[in-house]
Amino acid sequence: MNSTAAATAGALTFLWLGMVLGISFLEAPLKFRAPGVSIPIGLGIGRIVFRALNLVETALAVAVAVAVAVGSPPTAVIVLTAVAVVLLAVQLGVVRPRLNKRSDRVLAGETDLPRSRGHYVYVALEGVKVALLVALGVVALAAG
């Protein structure tokens, strides 16, 4: 992989990783511990924050894929990039819509809803994505 493409892919991947860690594993759980933040307020904030994060993630995924595609990458970089992009697509296309439907119900005032397992699925996928992004960033930089 040429050094410019490797450096670009690595930098973008680690930027993506930092955003996921900062939002998903810091901001999201901590906002519900702040004084005066009710579940509906926290959900409303979370939807806005995650919508923005997911837009940035999509842009970064495209940028990483382009950097990888133009850089004559080794197979490991191609596979890790593809899996990270597919994982993001599953989160955005399958898991997030289900979470949004549930949060719509909470924001509409429904109170006796069962616990959401969708959040556990999303967090598990975030954990897998973090591992993938670490691996992709390291392998991309090493390929340069």
C-alpha positions as CSV (number, residue, x, y, z in Angstrom):
1,M,0.0,0.0,0.0
2,N,1.5,3.4,-0.9
3,S,2.5,5.4,2.1
4,T,0.1,8.4,1.5
5,A,-2.9,6.1,1.2
6,A,-1.8,4.1,4.3
7,A,-1.3,7.2,6.4
8,T,-4.6,8.7,5.2
9,A,-6.5,5.5,5.9
10,G,-4.8,5.0,9.3
11,A,-5.5,8.6,10.4
12,L,-9.1,8.6,9.3
13,T,-9.7,5.2,10.9
14,F,-8.3,6.4,14.2
15,L,-10.4,9.6,14.0
16,W,-13.4,7.4,13.4
17,L,-12.4,5.2,16.4
18,G,-12.0,8.2,18.7
19,M,-15.4,9.5,17.8
20,V,-17.0,6.1,18.5
21,L,-15.2,5.8,21.8
22,G,-16.1,9.4,22.9
23,I,-19.7,9.2,22.0
24,S,-20.8,5.6,22.4
25,F,-18.7,4.8,25.5
26,L,-18.5,8.2,27.3
27,E,-21.2,10.6,26.3
28,A,-24.1,8.2,25.9
29,P,-24.0,6.5,29.3
30,L,-22.9,9.6,31.2
31,K,-25.7,11.9,30.1
32,F,-28.3,9.9,32.0
33,R,-26.3,10.4,35.2
34,A,-26.4,14.2,34.9
35,P,-28.8,16.0,37.4
36,G,-32.2,16.8,35.9
37,V,-31.8,14.6,32.8
38,S,-34.8,12.5,32.5
39,I,-35.1,9.4,30.2
40,P,-37.1,11.4,27.6
41,I,-34.6,14.3,27.6
42,G,-31.7,11.9,27.5
43,L,-33.2,10.0,24.6
44,G,-33.9,13.3,22.7
45,I,-30.3,14.4,23.2
46,G,-29.0,10.9,22.3
47,R,-31.0,10.8,19.0
48,I,-29.5,14.1,17.9
49,V,-26.0,13.2,19.0
50,F,-26.1,9.7,17.3
51,R,-27.6,11.1,14.2
52,A,-24.6,13.5,13.9
53,L,-22.2,10.8,14.8
54,N,-23.6,8.4,12.3
55,L,-23.4,11.0,9.5
56,V,-19.7,11.7,10.4
57,E,-19.1,7.9,10.6
58,T,-20.6,7.4,7.2
59,A,-18.4,10.2,5.7
60,L,-15.3,8.7,7.4
61,A,-16.2,5.2,6.2
62,V,-16.4,6.5,2.6
63,A,-13.1,8.4,3.0
64,V,-11.3,5.3,4.5
65,A,-12.7,3.1,1.7
66,V,-11.5,5.6,-1.0
67,A,-8.1,5.9,0.6
68,V,-7.8,2.1,0.8
69,A,-9.1,1.7,-2.8
70,V,-6.5,4.0,-4.3
71,G,-3.6,2.7,-2.3
72,S,-3.1,-0.9,-3.6
73,P,-3.8,-2.4,-0.2
74,P,-3.0,-5.8,1.1
75,T,-6.0,-8.2,1.5
76,A,-6.1,-7.7,5.3
77,V,-6.8,-4.0,4.8
78,I,-9.5,-4.6,2.2
79,V,-11.2,-7.2,4.4
80,L,-11.1,-5.1,7.6
81,T,-12.4,-2.1,5.7
82,A,-15.2,-4.0,4.2
83,V,-16.3,-5.6,7.5
84,A,-16.2,-2.2,9.2
85,V,-18.3,-0.6,6.5
86,V,-20.8,-3.5,6.5
87,L,-21.0,-3.4,10.3
88,L,-21.8,0.3,10.2
89,A,-24.4,-0.3,7.5
90,V,-26.1,-3.0,9.8
91,Q,-26.1,-0.5,12.7
92,L,-27.7,2.2,10.6
93,G,-30.0,0.1,8.5
94,V,-31.2,-2.5,11.0
95,V,-30.5,-1.6,14.6
96,R,-30.9,2.2,14.7
97,P,-34.4,2.1,13.1
98,R,-35.6,-0.3,15.8
99,L,-34.1,1.8,18.5
100,N,-35.7,4.9,17.0
101,K,-39.1,3.2,17.0
102,R,-38.8,2.4,20.7
103,S,-37.5,5.9,21.6
104,D,-40.5,7.3,19.6
105,R,-42.8,5.4,21.9
106,V,-41.0,6.6,25.1
107,L,-41.0,10.2,23.8
108,A,-44.7,9.9,23.1
109,G,-45.3,9.1,26.8
110,E,-45.5,5.3,26.9
111,T,-44.1,4.2,30.3
112,D,-44.7,0.5,30.7
113,L,-42.4,-0.7,27.9
114,P,-40.3,-3.8,28.3
115,R,-36.5,-3.3,28.6
116,S,-34.8,-2.7,25.3
117,R,-32.5,-5.4,24.1
118,G,-31.7,-3.4,21.0
119,H,-29.4,-1.2,23.0
120,Y,-27.4,-4.3,24.0
121,V,-27.1,-5.3,20.4
122,Y,-26.0,-1.8,19.4
123,V,-23.4,-1.7,22.2
124,A,-22.1,-5.2,21.2
125,L,-21.8,-4.0,17.6
126,E,-20.0,-0.9,18.8
127,G,-17.5,-3.1,20.7
128,V,-16.9,-5.2,17.6
129,K,-16.5,-2.0,15.5
130,V,-13.9,-0.6,18.0
131,A,-11.9,-3.8,17.7
132,L,-12.2,-3.7,13.9
133,L,-11.1,0.0,13.7
134,V,-8.1,-0.6,16.0
135,A,-7.0,-3.6,13.8
136,L,-7.7,-1.6,10.5
137,G,-5.8,1.4,11.7
138,V,-2.8,-0.6,12.8
139,V,-2.8,-2.8,9.7
140,A,-3.2,0.2,7.3
141,L,-0.4,2.1,8.9
142,A,1.8,-1.0,8.9
143,A,1.0,-1.5,5.2
144,G,2.5,1.9,4.3
